[in-house]
């Protein structure tokens, strides 16, 4: 764990990730035991697998999943969402602004989770989740997003344009 964590580049929420998920996985596979690497593979912020082996990570992922479900349900029911941990301030703005606020909240929660956990499996798991967050953040393309939105909002017009 010590060698792995000291060999990884630092991550920052407001900078392009200096390493890809695949590069991280390759490095982790080379440095971790088979058991630890399997656990690392099971942690994915997009899939929100709440059955991972570390309680703090599992609880965090479970809470994200529950809060996202509450936000969707509230929207369908045309009411104010009541998330468990997600701050209500993260629910304002356009969809891109909300997504960025949610990613920032997740990033901060992960920073808090890894505090004092130097060279532990928790730190490795948190690094992967943070890498996934910044990778997602820097994958946003406003032009492509506008095209997708337009295709959903007015699909008939899009078919005529092609």
C-alpha positions as CSV (number, residue, x, y, z in Angstrom):
1,X,0.0,0.0,0.0
2,X,2.8,2.4,0.9
3,X,4.5,2.0,-2.5
4,X,1.3,2.2,-4.4
5,X,0.1,5.4,-2.7
6,X,3.5,7.1,-3.0
7,X,3.8,6.2,-6.6
8,X,0.3,7.7,-7.6
9,X,0.0,11.3,-8.7
10,X,-2.0,13.7,-6.6
11,X,-5.6,14.3,-7.5
12,X,-7.3,17.7,-7.4
13,X,-11.0,18.4,-8.0
14,X,-10.3,21.3,-10.3
15,X,-7.6,19.7,-12.4
16,X,-7.6,17.2,-15.2
17,X,-6.8,13.7,-13.8
18,X,-3.1,12.9,-14.3
19,X,-3.8,9.2,-14.6
20,X,-6.6,7.2,-16.2
21,X,-8.7,4.6,-14.4
22,X,-7.0,1.9,-16.5
23,X,-3.5,3.1,-15.6
24,X,-4.5,3.2,-11.9
25,X,-6.0,-0.3,-12.1
26,X,-2.8,-1.7,-13.7
27,X,-0.7,-0.1,-11.1
28,X,-2.9,-1.3,-8.2
29,X,-3.1,-4.8,-9.6
30,X,0.7,-4.9,-9.7
31,X,1.1,-3.7,-6.1
32,X,-1.9,-5.1,-4.2
33,X,-2.7,-8.6,-3.1
34,X,-5.3,-10.5,-5.1
35,X,-7.8,-10.1,-2.2
36,X,-7.3,-6.3,-1.9
37,X,-7.4,-5.9,-5.7
38,X,-10.7,-7.7,-5.9
39,X,-12.1,-5.4,-3.3
40,X,-10.8,-2.4,-5.2
41,X,-12.4,-3.7,-8.4
42,X,-15.8,-3.9,-6.6
43,X,-15.7,-0.2,-5.7
44,X,-17.3,2.0,-8.4
45,X,-19.0,5.3,-7.8
46,X,-21.0,5.0,-11.0
47,X,-22.4,1.5,-10.2
48,X,-22.8,2.3,-6.6
49,X,-22.1,-1.2,-5.4
50,X,-23.0,-1.1,-1.7
51,X,-21.7,-4.6,-1.0
52,X,-18.0,-3.6,-0.8
53,X,-16.0,-4.9,2.1
54,X,-15.1,-1.7,3.9
55,X,-18.0,-0.4,6.0
56,X,-17.3,3.4,5.6
57,X,-17.1,3.1,1.8
58,X,-20.2,0.8,1.6
59,X,-22.2,3.3,3.7
60,X,-21.0,6.2,1.6
61,X,-22.1,4.5,-1.6
62,X,-25.4,3.3,-0.1
63,X,-26.2,6.9,1.0
64,X,-25.4,8.3,-2.5
65,X,-27.7,5.7,-4.1
66,X,-30.5,6.4,-1.6
67,X,-30.2,10.2,-2.0
68,X,-30.2,9.9,-5.8
69,X,-33.3,7.7,-5.7
70,X,-35.0,10.3,-3.4
71,X,-34.1,13.2,-5.8
72,X,-35.6,11.2,-8.7
73,X,-38.7,10.3,-6.8
74,X,-39.3,13.8,-5.6
75,X,-39.0,15.1,-9.1
76,X,-41.6,12.6,-10.4
77,X,-43.9,13.5,-7.5
78,X,-43.3,17.3,-8.1
79,X,-42.1,17.9,-4.5
80,X,-39.0,19.1,-2.7
81,X,-36.4,16.3,-2.3
82,X,-35.4,15.3,1.2
83,X,-32.0,13.7,0.8
84,X,-30.3,12.0,3.8
85,X,-26.8,13.5,3.4
86,X,-26.7,15.3,0.1
87,X,-26.9,19.1,0.9
88,X,-30.0,20.7,-0.6
89,X,-27.8,23.5,-2.0
90,X,-26.5,20.8,-4.4
91,X,-30.0,20.5,-5.9
92,X,-30.2,24.0,-7.4
93,X,-29.2,25.2,-10.8
94,X,-29.3,23.6,-14.2
95,X,-28.5,19.9,-14.6
96,X,-24.8,20.5,-15.3
97,X,-24.4,22.8,-12.3
98,X,-26.2,20.3,-10.0
99,X,-24.0,17.4,-11.2
100,X,-20.9,19.5,-10.5
101,X,-22.2,20.4,-7.0
102,X,-22.9,16.7,-6.3
103,X,-19.5,15.7,-7.5
104,X,-17.9,18.4,-5.2
105,X,-19.9,17.1,-2.3
106,X,-18.8,13.6,-3.0
107,X,-15.2,14.7,-3.3
108,X,-15.4,16.5,0.1
109,X,-17.0,13.5,1.8
110,X,-14.2,11.3,0.5
111,X,-11.6,13.7,1.8
112,X,-13.2,13.5,5.2
113,X,-13.3,9.7,5.0
114,X,-9.6,9.3,4.2
115,X,-8.4,11.8,6.8
116,X,-5.9,10.0,9.1
117,X,-6.0,6.8,7.0
118,X,-2.5,7.1,5.4
119,X,-1.3,4.0,3.5
120,X,-4.4,2.0,4.2
121,X,-6.8,0.1,2.0
122,X,-9.3,2.9,2.7
123,X,-7.0,5.4,1.2
124,X,-6.6,3.3,-1.9
125,X,-10.3,2.9,-2.3
126,X,-10.9,6.6,-1.8
127,X,-8.3,7.4,-4.4
128,X,-10.1,5.3,-6.9
129,X,-13.4,7.0,-6.1
130,X,-11.9,10.4,-6.3
131,X,-10.2,9.5,-9.7
132,X,-13.6,8.4,-11.0
133,X,-15.1,11.7,-9.8
134,X,-12.6,13.9,-11.6
135,X,-12.6,11.7,-14.7
136,X,-16.4,12.2,-14.8
137,X,-16.1,15.9,-14.2
138,X,-13.7,16.3,-17.1
139,X,-15.7,14.1,-19.4
140,X,-18.5,16.7,-19.6
141,X,-18.8,18.3,-23.1
142,X,-21.3,21.2,-23.2
143,X,-21.8,20.9,-27.0
144,X,-22.5,17.2,-26.9
145,X,-24.7,17.7,-23.8
146,X,-26.7,20.3,-25.7
147,X,-27.2,18.0,-28.6
148,X,-28.4,15.2,-26.4
149,X,-30.8,17.5,-24.6
150,X,-32.1,18.8,-28.0
151,X,-32.7,15.2,-29.2
152,X,-34.7,14.5,-26.1
153,X,-36.7,17.7,-26.0
154,X,-37.5,17.8,-29.7
155,X,-36.8,14.4,-31.3
156,X,-39.0,15.2,-34.4
157,X,-37.0,18.3,-35.3
158,X,-33.8,16.3,-35.0
159,X,-35.0,13.6,-37.4
160,X,-36.0,16.3,-40.0
161,X,-32.5,18.0,-39.7
162,X,-30.7,14.7,-40.6
